[in-house]
Amino acid sequence: MWVLLAFSLVALTVAVERFLTYTAYGYSPDRWFDSLLQKIRTSGPKAALTMAEACRHPVARVAQTYLEQLDRPAKVRHDNVRRTGSLVLESVEKNLRILAALAHLSPLVGLLGTVIGMVVAFSQIQAIQGTVKPSDLAGGIWEALLTTVFGLVVAIPCMALYHAFEGHADKIARRMELAVTSLDDLISPSTPSPSGRATARRSTEEEFSTVQ
């Protein structure tokens, strides 16, 4: 039971930490990124870079790296963007595996507690001399089953929180991919080679696949 209580405290800590982290990212990146593209069209990449540096959202981090690397060859630029994206996604998905592990372990720990409690209950009944009343058996089983119930009480919220946070992280990853593709569409037309643009597009689509 104490192990499950510790699990619940860890899960609560992770949930609060993730919620505060995602809240600190601020507003939805879609409108901000549209403003960034408009800034590039009207004021140029340097002004847009300043705008990206002022935003804390992961999409802004990727856009910042992209704009900082405009003087580099396309392959080098996309390699650097890939590295930045990987680091950003590590931060976005931080501690989510802890929630997943707790969701899987809590029912098992609860079941283990129930089995141990049943063994103790039956051993105590065996030690009783004379007739065993049903209440003697029911009381021990009832107490043993409490650990299974508590394990499920811990596991179900952990699983729900994990899927909610993981879905949010996946959404951020897709927005990062879209940001790089949109920047390519806006900036790459100055590149004379269509085949080079196609290669860059394929590279963009695969940039964050290894992190998922």
C-alpha positions in Angstrom: 0.0 0.0 0.0 2.8 2.4 0.8 4.4 1.7 -2.6 1.2 2.6 -4.3 1.0 5.8 -2.3 4.5 6.7 -3.4 3.4 6.0 -7.0 0.5 8.3 -6.7 2.7 11.1 -5.3 5.2 10.7 -8.2 2.4 10.7 -10.7 0.9 13.9 -9.2 4.3 15.6 -9.3 4.9 14.6 -13.0 1.4 15.7 -13.9 1.8 19.2 -12.3 5.3 19.6 -13.8 4.0 18.8 -17.3 1.0 21.0 -17.0 3.1 23.9 -15.9 5.6 23.3 -18.7 2.9 23.2 -21.4 1.2 26.2 -20.0 4.4 28.1 -20.1 4.6 27.6 -23.8 1.7 30.1 -24.0 -0.7 30.5 -26.9 -1.4 28.3 -29.8 1.5 28.4 -32.3 -0.6 28.6 -35.4 -1.5 32.3 -35.2 2.0 33.1 -34.0 3.6 31.2 -36.9 1.3 32.9 -39.5 2.6 36.2 -38.0 6.2 35.0 -38.4 5.7 34.1 -42.0 4.1 37.6 -42.6 7.1 39.2 -40.9 9.5 37.3 -43.2 7.5 38.6 -46.2 7.4 42.2 -45.1 10.5 42.8 -43.0 12.9 39.9 -43.9 14.3 36.9 -42.1 16.4 39.0 -39.6 13.3 40.7 -38.2 11.5 37.3 -38.1 14.5 35.8 -36.2 14.1 38.5 -33.5 10.4 37.5 -33.2 11.3 33.8 -32.9 13.9 34.5 -30.2 11.2 36.2 -28.1 8.8 33.2 -28.1 9.2 30.2 -25.8 7.1 27.7 -27.8 8.9 24.7 -29.3 7.8 25.7 -32.8 9.6 29.0 -32.3 12.8 27.1 -31.3 12.8 25.2 -34.5 12.0 28.3 -36.6 14.8 30.2 -34.8 17.3 27.5 -35.8 16.0 27.5 -39.3 16.4 31.3 -39.7 19.8 31.3 -38.1 21.0 28.8 -40.6 19.8 30.5 -43.8 23.4 31.2 -44.9 24.2 27.5 -44.7 23.6 24.9 -47.4 20.1 23.3 -47.3 21.4 19.9 -46.0 23.4 21.5 -43.2 20.5 23.7 -42.3 18.1 20.8 -42.1 20.6 18.7 -40.1 20.8 21.5 -37.5 17.0 21.9 -37.5 16.7 18.1 -36.9 19.1 18.2 -34.0 17.2 21.2 -32.5 13.9 19.4 -33.0 15.2 16.3 -31.3 16.3 18.3 -28.2 13.0 20.2 -28.1 10.9 17.0 -28.3 13.0 15.5 -25.5 11.9 18.4 -23.4 8.3 18.2 -24.6 8.1 14.5 -23.8 10.1 14.7 -20.5 8.8 12.4 -17.8 5.9 11.0 -19.9 7.4 7.5 -19.7 7.2 7.7 -15.9 3.5 8.1 -16.2 3.3 5.2 -18.6 5.4 3.0 -16.3 3.3 3.9 -13.3 0.1 3.1 -15.2 1.4 -0.4 -16.0 3.1 -1.1 -12.6 0.3 0.1 -10.3 -2.2 -2.7 -11.0 0.6 -5.3 -10.8 1.7 -4.0 -7.4 -1.9 -3.9 -6.3 -2.4 -7.5 -7.4 0.8 -8.6 -5.7 -0.5 -7.0 -2.5 -3.7 -8.8 -2.9 -2.0 -12.2 -3.4 0.2 -11.6 -0.4 -2.8 -10.6 1.7 -4.7 -13.8 0.6 -1.7 -16.0 1.5 -1.6 -14.3 5.0 -5.3 -14.6 5.4 -5.4 -18.3 4.6 -2.4 -19.0 6.7 -4.1 -17.4 9.7 -7.3 -19.4 9.0 -5.3 -22.6 8.9 -3.9 -21.7 12.3 -7.3 -21.4 13.8 -8.4 -24.3 15.9 -11.9 -25.5 15.4 -14.6 -24.4 13.0 -13.8 -21.5 10.6 -16.6 -19.0 10.2 -17.2 -17.4 6.8 -16.6 -14.0 8.5 -13.1 -15.1 9.3 -12.4 -15.7 5.7 -14.3 -12.7 4.3 -12.5 -10.2 6.5 -9.0 -11.2 5.3 -10.0 -11.3 1.7 -11.7 -7.9 1.9 -8.6 -6.4 3.3 -6.4 -8.1 0.7 -8.5 -6.8 -2.2 -8.1 -3.2 -1.2 -4.6 -3.1 -2.6 -5.9 -4.1 -6.1 -8.6 -1.4 -5.8 -5.9 1.2 -4.9 -3.7 0.0 -7.7 -6.4 0.6 -10.2 -7.2 4.0 -8.6 -3.6 5.0 -9.3 -3.3 3.4 -12.7 -6.4 4.8 -14.4 -5.5 8.5 -13.9 -1.9 7.8 -14.9 -3.0 6.2 -18.1 -5.4 9.0 -18.9 -2.8 11.7 -18.2 -0.2 9.9 -20.2 -2.4 9.8 -23.3 -3.5 13.4 -22.9 0.1 14.7 -22.6 1.4 12.4 -25.3 -1.3 13.6 -27.6 -0.3 17.2 -26.9 3.4 16.3 -27.5 2.4 14.7 -30.9 0.5 17.8 -31.8 3.6 20.0 -31.1 5.8 17.6 -33.2 3.4 17.9 -36.1 3.4 21.7 -35.8 7.2 21.7 -35.8 7.2 19.6 -39.0 4.7 22.0 -40.6 6.8 25.0 -39.6 9.9 23.7 -41.4 7.9 22.8 -44.5 6.2 26.2 -44.5 9.6 28.0 -44.2 10.9 25.9 -47.0 8.0 26.8 -49.2 8.5 30.5 -48.4 12.3 30.7 -48.6 13.4 27.9 -50.9 11.9 29.3 -54.2 15.1 31.4 -54.4 17.0 28.1 -54.8 17.4 27.4 -58.5 17.3 23.6 -58.4 13.8 22.1 -58.2 15.4 18.7 -57.4 17.2 20.2 -54.5 13.9 21.6 -53.1 12.3 18.2 -53.5 15.1 16.6 -51.6 14.8 19.2 -48.8 11.1 18.6 -48.6 11.6 14.8 -48.1 14.2 15.5 -45.5 11.8 17.8 -43.7 9.1 15.2 -43.6 11.6 12.7 -42.0 13.2 15.1 -39.6 11.3 14.3 -36.5 10.3 10.7 -37.3 13.1 9.2 -35.3 12.0 11.0 -32.2 8.4 9.7 -32.2 
